[in-house]
Amino acid sequence: MSQEQMKDFGLYVIITEPVLSYEEIAEICVVEEVTMLQLREKNLSDRELLAAAQRVQKITAGTTTNFIINDRPDIAYLSNADGYHLGQDDLPLTAVRKIFPHLKKDKKMLAGLSTHNLSQLEQAIKLKPDYLGFGPVYNTPTKANPDPVVEIDLLKQALRVASVPVVAIGGIDATNIDQVLAAGAKNVALVRYFMQSKNLQQRIKHIKSKIQTYEENL
């Protein structure tokens, strides 16, 4: 993915305890041309996670959907994923780059970092990741120990200072995404709204339409 594409990839889908199968989700994301699809499963064994990643990668390979592995750059490497996403408690990006300096044949893997306040965001920017996650914007039960809510005003500040794409994440759904987009977010991640519904394709279409509408009105 080029840096130009990374500026406004829009929708970021995260697989976490879904009601649909991983394969169904991947196929829908490919059809709907979702640019970023992440596998974030905390309760699978290493072997189960690798097997799941390999199944998803077979579906996304050669498409416009970039497949990202959460927390585990080693699984990303072994499954030939398009990138990895690191949290504040994971291996530092500098260390990962030493281990895997040039993954993915003729192109580097995408690297994303989670941040939860402006200090973390400013430190992360110095590492030159491909994108940053920032949140939770709203309360969310998808994490056992969630970070404090950043709210809209802090999101606005993060968007102003970041020199790489910022993905707004945390508690975002159809009822509040307009506030997030109005704050200036061009990239948004939704988890429960997508993963807890069997109407995933319709919901993706709906959210993509909202994002497009805000882009057209800028």
Sine and cosine of phi, psi and omega as CSV:
sin_phi,cos_phi,sin_psi,cos_psi,sin_omega,cos_omega
0.00,0.00,0.73,-0.68,-0.01,-1.00
-0.98,0.20,0.30,-0.95,0.04,-1.00
-0.89,0.46,-0.54,0.84,0.02,-1.00
-0.90,0.45,-0.69,0.73,0.04,-1.00
-0.90,0.44,-0.59,0.81,-0.05,-1.00
-0.93,0.37,-0.24,0.97,-0.03,-1.00
-0.95,0.33,-0.50,0.86,-0.12,-0.99
-0.52,-0.85,0.83,0.56,-0.03,-1.00
-0.97,0.25,-0.25,0.97,0.18,-0.98
0.99,0.15,-0.99,-0.13,-0.13,-0.99
-1.00,-0.04,0.72,-0.70,0.02,-1.00
-0.84,-0.54,0.93,-0.36,-0.03,-1.00
-0.99,-0.12,0.74,-0.68,-0.03,-1.00
-0.87,-0.49,0.85,-0.53,0.02,-1.00
-0.99,0.10,0.92,-0.38,0.05,-1.00
-0.60,-0.80,0.92,-0.40,0.04,-1.00
0.70,0.71,0.86,0.51,-0.07,-1.00
-0.99,0.16,0.36,-0.93,0.11,-0.99
-1.00,0.10,-0.40,0.92,0.10,-0.99
-1.00,-0.04,0.27,-0.96,0.04,-1.00
-0.96,0.27,0.36,-0.93,0.05,-1.00
-0.84,0.54,-0.65,0.76,-0.03,-1.00
-0.91,0.42,-0.68,0.74,0.02,-1.00
-0.88,0.48,-0.69,0.72,0.00,-1.00
-0.89,0.46,-0.72,0.69,-0.01,-1.00
-0.88,0.48,-0.68,0.73,-0.01,-1.00
-0.90,0.44,-0.67,0.75,0.03,-1.00
-0.90,0.43,-0.68,0.73,-0.01,-1.00
-0.90,0.45,-0.60,0.80,0.04,-1.00
-0.92,0.39,-0.72,0.69,0.00,-1.00
-0.87,0.48,-0.66,0.75,-0.03,-1.00
-1.00,0.08,0.06,1.00,0.03,-1.00
0.82,0.57,0.69,0.72,0.15,-0.99
-0.94,0.33,0.81,-0.58,-0.13,-0.99
-0.96,0.27,-0.58,0.82,-0.09,-1.00
-0.80,-0.60,0.83,-0.56,0.03,-1.00
-0.77,-0.64,0.86,-0.51,-0.04,-1.00
-0.92,-0.39,0.64,-0.77,0.14,-0.99
-0.99,-0.17,0.92,-0.39,-0.01,-1.00
-0.80,-0.60,1.00,0.02,0.01,-1.00
-0.84,-0.54,0.92,-0.39,-0.11,-0.99
-1.00,0.08,-0.30,0.95,-0.17,-0.99
-0.95,-0.31,0.18,0.98,0.06,-1.00
-1.00,-0.01,0.51,-0.86,0.13,-0.99
-0.94,0.34,0.23,-0.97,0.01,-1.00
-0.84,0.54,-0.69,0.73,-0.02,-1.00
-0.92,0.39,-0.63,0.78,0.03,-1.00
-0.91,0.40,-0.66,0.75,0.00,-1.00
-0.90,0.43,-0.69,0.72,0.02,-1.00
-0.89,0.46,-0.70,0.72,-0.01,-1.00
-0.89,0.46,-0.67,0.74,0.03,-1.00
-0.90,0.44,-0.69,0.73,0.01,-1.00
-0.88,0.47,-0.66,0.75,0.00,-1.00
-0.91,0.42,-0.60,0.80,0.02,-1.00
-0.92,0.38,-0.67,0.74,0.01,-1.00
-0.92,0.38,-0.67,0.74,-0.04,-1.00
-0.87,0.49,-0.57,0.82,0.02,-1.00
-0.89,0.46,-0.51,0.86,-0.01,-1.00
-0.99,0.15,-0.63,0.78,-0.06,-1.00
-1.00,0.08,-0.30,0.95,-0.06,-1.00
-0.84,0.55,0.76,-0.65,0.04,-1.00
0.98,0.22,0.15,0.99,0.02,-1.00
-0.95,-0.33,-0.03,-1.00,0.04,-1.00
-0.99,0.12,-0.02,1.00,0.01,-1.00
-1.00,-0.03,0.90,-0.44,0.05,-1.00
-1.00,0.09,0.79,-0.61,-0.05,-1.00
-0.99,-0.15,0.84,-0.54,-0.08,-1.00
-0.89,-0.46,0.65,-0.76,0.07,-1.00
-0.96,-0.26,0.77,-0.63,0.01,-1.00
-0.99,0.15,0.67,-0.74,0.14,-0.99
0.95,0.30,-0.51,0.86,-0.27,-0.96
-0.88,-0.48,1.00,0.08,0.06,-1.00
-0.88,0.48,-0.46,0.89,0.03,-1.00
-0.92,0.39,-0.67,0.74,0.05,-1.00
-0.92,0.39,-0.61,0.79,0.06,-1.00
-0.87,0.50,-0.68,0.73,0.01,-1.00
-0.91,0.42,-0.74,0.67,-0.07,-1.00
-0.93,0.36,-0.50,0.87,-0.01,-1.00
-1.00,-0.05,-0.01,1.00,-0.02,-1.00
0.88,0.48,0.60,0.80,0.05,-1.00
-0.94,0.35,0.17,-0.99,-0.02,-1.00
-1.00,0.06,-0.20,0.98,0.00,-1.00
0.03,-1.00,-0.03,-1.00,-0.01,-1.00
-0.64,-0.77,0.40,-0.91,0.00,-1.00
-0.80,-0.60,0.78,-0.63,-0.08,-1.00
-0.92,-0.38,0.65,-0.76,0.08,-1.00
-1.00,-0.09,0.03,-1.00,-0.04,-1.00
-0.91,0.41,-0.39,0.92,0.00,-1.00
-0.98,-0.20,0.04,1.00,0.01,-1.00
-1.00,0.08,0.00,-1.00,0.09,-1.00
-0.83,0.56,0.63,-0.78,0.05,-1.00
-0.89,0.45,0.55,-0.84,0.01,-1.00
-0.85,0.52,-0.59,0.81,0.01,-1.00
-0.89,0.46,-0.62,0.79,0.02,-1.00
-0.95,0.33,-0.66,0.75,0.01,-1.00
-0.88,0.48,-0.64,0.76,-0.01,-1.00
-0.92,0.40,-0.45,0.89,0.07,-1.00
-0.95,0.32,-0.59,0.80,-0.02,-1.00
-0.97,0.24,-0.70,0.71,-0.05,-1.00
-0.85,-0.53,0.97,0.26,-0.11,-0.99
-0.94,0.33,-0.45,0.89,-0.06,-1.00
-0.51,-0.86,0.94,0.35,-0.01,-1.00
-0.95,0.31,0.19,-0.98,0.15,-0.99
0.91,0.42,0.80,0.60,0.18,-0.98
0.81,0.59,-0.95,-0.32,-0.13,-0.99
-0.99,-0.12,0.16,0.99,0.05,-1.00
-0.60,-0.80,0.51,-0.86,-0.02,-1.00
-0.97,0.25,0.43,-0.91,0.06,-1.00
-0.99,0.17,0.52,-0.85,0.07,-1.00
-0.95,0.30,0.60,-0.80,0.01,-1.00
-0.79,-0.61,0.84,-0.54,0.05,-1.00
-0.90,-0.45,0.48,-0.88,-0.01,-1.00
-0.77,-0.64,0.66,-0.75,0.09,-1.00
-1.00,0.05,0.69,-0.72,0.09,-1.00
-0.71,-0.71,0.48,-0.88,-0.12,-0.99
-0.77,-0.64,0.03,1.00,0.10,-1.00
-0.36,-0.93,0.13,-0.99,-0.08,-1.00
-0.92,0.38,-0.57,0.82,0.02,-1.00
-0.89,0.46,-0.73,0.69,0.03,-1.00
-0.89,0.46,-0.64,0.76,-0.01,-1.00
-0.89,0.45,-0.70,0.72,-0.01,-1.00
-0.91,0.42,-0.62,0.79,0.06,-1.00
-0.93,0.38,-0.63,0.78,-0.02,-1.00
-0.92,0.39,-0.60,0.80,0.00,-1.00
-0.85,0.53,-0.59,0.81,-0.02,-1.00
-0.90,0.45,-0.39,0.92,-0.02,-1.00
-0.99,0.11,-0.12,0.99,0.04,-1.00
0.83,0.56,0.82,0.57,0.12,-0.99
-0.96,0.30,0.14,-0.99,0.04,-1.00
-0.98,0.20,-0.47,0.88,0.06,-1.00
-0.32,-0.95,0.25,-0.97,0.03,-1.00
-0.80,-0.60,0.62,-0.78,0.21,-0.98
-1.00,-0.05,0.62,-0.79,0.02,-1.00
-0.68,-0.73,0.83,-0.55,-0.02,-1.00
0.24,-0.97,-0.18,-0.98,0.10,1.00
-0.97,0.24,0.69,-0.72,0.03,-1.00
-0.94,0.34,-0.61,0.79,0.03,-1.00
-0.77,-0.64,0.16,-0.99,0.06,-1.00
-0.86,0.50,0.65,-0.76,-0.01,-1.00
-0.58,-0.81,0.66,-0.75,0.03,-1.00
-0.99,-0.11,0.14,0.99,-0.09,-1.00
-0.97,0.25,-0.19,0.98,0.07,-1.00
-0.88,-0.47,0.61,-0.79,-0.01,-1.00
-0.90,0.44,-0.63,0.77,0.02,-1.00
-0.80,-0.60,0.98,0.20,-0.08,-1.00
-0.92,0.39,0.51,-0.86,0.08,-1.00
-0.97,0.24,0.31,-0.95,0.02,-1.00
-0.86,0.51,0.58,-0.82,0.01,-1.00
-0.90,0.43,0.72,-0.70,-0.03,-1.00
-1.00,0.04,-0.49,0.87,0.00,-1.00
0.92,0.39,0.18,-0.98,-0.19,-0.98
-0.91,0.42,-0.67,0.74,-0.06,-1.00
-0.88,0.48,-0.66,0.75,0.01,-1.00
-0.94,0.33,-0.56,0.83,0.09,-1.00
-0.87,0.48,-0.68,0.74,0.03,-1.00
-0.85,0.52,-0.69,0.72,0.02,-1.00
-0.89,0.45,-0.67,0.74,0.01,-1.00
-0.88,0.48,-0.66,0.75,0.00,-1.00
-0.91,0.41,-0.54,0.84,-0.01,-1.00
-0.95,0.32,-0.61,0.80,-0.13,-0.99
-1.00,-0.03,-0.32,0.95,-0.10,-0.99
-0.96,0.27,0.68,-0.73,0.04,-1.00
-0.98,-0.20,0.02,1.00,0.08,-1.00
-0.79,-0.61,0.29,-0.96,0.00,-1.00
-0.84,0.54,0.65,-0.76,0.04,-1.00
-0.92,-0.40,0.77,-0.64,0.06,-1.00
-0.98,-0.20,0.91,-0.42,0.09,-1.00
-0.96,0.29,0.74,-0.67,-0.08,-1.00
-0.55,-0.84,0.45,-0.90,0.11,-0.99
0.94,-0.34,0.98,-0.21,0.08,-1.00
0.95,0.31,0.23,0.97,-0.04,-1.00
-1.00,0.08,0.73,-0.69,0.06,-1.00
-0.52,-0.86,-0.19,-0.98,-0.08,-1.00
-0.92,0.40,-0.37,0.93,-0.05,-1.00
-0.99,0.14,-0.35,0.94,-0.07,-1.00
-0.78,-0.63,-0.01,1.00,-0.07,-1.00
-0.90,0.43,-0.46,0.89,0.03,-1.00
-0.87,0.49,-0.61,0.79,0.04,-1.00
-0.90,0.43,-0.65,0.76,-0.02,-1.00
-0.92,0.39,-0.69,0.72,0.02,-1.00
-0.92,0.38,-0.62,0.79,0.03,-1.00
-0.91,0.41,-0.44,0.90,0.04,-1.00
-0.96,0.28,-0.20,0.98,0.03,-1.00
0.93,-0.38,0.00,1.00,-0.01,-1.00
-0.93,0.37,0.78,-0.63,0.06,-1.00
-0.97,-0.22,-0.24,0.97,-0.03,-1.00
-0.77,-0.64,0.80,-0.60,-0.08,-1.00
-0.70,-0.71,0.59,-0.81,0.06,-1.00
-0.90,-0.44,0.74,-0.67,0.08,-1.00
-0.84,-0.54,0.69,-0.73,-0.05,-1.00
-0.92,-0.40,-0.96,0.26,-0.07,-1.00
-0.85,0.52,-0.65,0.76,-0.04,-1.00
-0.84,0.55,-0.57,0.82,0.03,-1.00
-1.00,-0.01,-0.73,0.68,-0.18,-0.98
-0.96,0.28,-0.40,0.92,-0.04,-1.00
-0.99,-0.16,0.32,0.95,-0.01,-1.00
-0.78,-0.62,0.63,-0.78,0.11,-0.99
-0.99,0.11,-0.16,0.99,0.04,-1.00
-1.00,-0.09,0.71,0.71,-0.09,-1.00
-0.85,0.52,-0.72,0.69,-0.08,-1.00
-0.88,0.48,-0.68,0.74,0.02,-1.00
-0.90,0.43,-0.62,0.78,-0.01,-1.00
-0.94,0.35,-0.61,0.79,0.07,-1.00
-0.89,0.45,-0.71,0.71,0.03,-1.00
-0.85,0.53,-0.68,0.74,-0.04,-1.00
-0.89,0.45,-0.73,0.68,-0.03,-1.00
-0.94,0.35,-0.64,0.77,0.05,-1.00
-0.88,0.47,-0.60,0.80,0.03,-1.00
-0.90,0.43,-0.65,0.76,0.04,-1.00
-0.89,0.46,-0.71,0.71,0.00,-1.00
-0.88,0.48,-0.70,0.71,-0.01,-1.00
-0.89,0.46,-0.64,0.77,0.01,-1.00
-0.88,0.48,-0.68,0.73,0.02,-1.00
-0.92,0.39,-0.60,0.80,0.02,-1.00
-0.90,0.44,-0.67,0.75,-0.03,-1.00
-0.93,0.35,-0.43,0.90,-0.05,-1.00
-1.00,-0.04,0.00,1.00,0.02,-1.00
-0.94,0.34,0.00,0.00,0.00,0.00
